[in-house]
Amino acid sequence: MRNHLGSLIQFSEREKLERIVDMNVKVGNFDAAIATLSEKLLELMPDQWSYWKDLMKYSLNCHDNDFQSSFEQCSLMLERVLKKQDGLDSDGKGPRVPLRGPHLF
C-alpha cells in the first residue's frame, strides 16, 4: 500500500493505517503494529477505544505476556496522548467533549 500499486486503491489515511496494523499482526510483527497504533492511529483518533484495546493486546503479545512491561508501554502512550490533549485544550483547539477512551484504560 506504500507503492504505486497500493495507491490505486482509494482508502482514507485511517483505513490504510488500520490495514498496515492488520498485516503486521498477521505476520507476527507486533512491534511495527504497536508503532503504527501509537504513533499514527492514536494520534489521529485518541478516543477510539478499539485502538487502545489493540495496543494492549499487541503489547502483551510483543512482550511474551509480561503484563508489567505491557502495562508500562501502554501507560507511556496514555501519558503522551493526554499530554497532547492538554496542550490542544489550552490552545483552544481541543474537542468540545473531553476524551473518554484513554480514561477507560
N, C-alpha and C positions, 0 to 999 in steps of 0.2 A: 504494500500500500504506500510505500515511500518512493516507488519508482514510477516511470511513465505508465506502465500497465495499471498500476493501482490508482493512478489519477483518473482513469477512465470511469471508475465507479464513483458516483457522486454521493458522498457521505458528509455529514457535518463533522466538525472537528471532534466533538464529543464522541460520535459514533466510531470514528477512526481510532481514537484512543481506547475506547472500550474493546474494540476488536483486537488491537495490539495487545492489550492486557490478556484477553482470552487466548490468543495464540501463544503468548509467553507461558501461560499457565499450562496449556496443553503439552508443551514440550518440556515442562518442568523448570522453566527459567523464572523462579519466583522472585529473585532479586530485581529483574527487569520489570516484572509485573508490579511489584511494590513501588519501584521508582516512578513508573508511569502513573500509578494511582496517586502517589503522594505529591509528585512534582507537577502534575498536569491536571488530572481529573478533580482532585480535591481542591485545587486552586480555582478551577472553573466553577465547581458546584460543591461548596463545602457543606451544604445542608443535605446532600444526597446520602441517606443512611445506608443504601446498598454499597456504596464505595467504602464506607467505614467498616462494614461487615466484611467485605472482601479484603480490606487491608489487614484486619485481624486474622482472618483465615489464612491468607497467604504468608503472613508474617510467622504464624505458627508452623506452617509447612517449611518455610525457609530456615527456621531455627530448630528444626527437628523436634517440634512440640515442646520446646523450652519456653514455658509460659512467661517467665521473668524477662527474658530477652525480647520476646514478642511484645510484652506489655510496655517495655521501655521504648521500643521503636514506635509503637502506636502513640504513646504519650508524647514523644517528641513531635510527631506530626500534629497531634492535637494542639500542643502549645503553639506551634508555628501558625496553624490556621486561626486560632483565637487571637494571636498577636496581630496578624494581618487584619483580622476583622475589627479589632480595637482601633487600629490605625485608620481604617476606612470610616468607622463610626465617628472618630474625632475630626476627620476631614469633611464630614457631612456627605460622604459618598457611599455609606453602607446601606443595606436594605432597610426598609421601614419596619420589618418584622425581625426580631432577633433570631439568630441561628438556634435551631433545636438539635440537629443531628449530632454535632460534636459533644453536646452536653449529655446525650444519652450514653456516650462512651463511659 
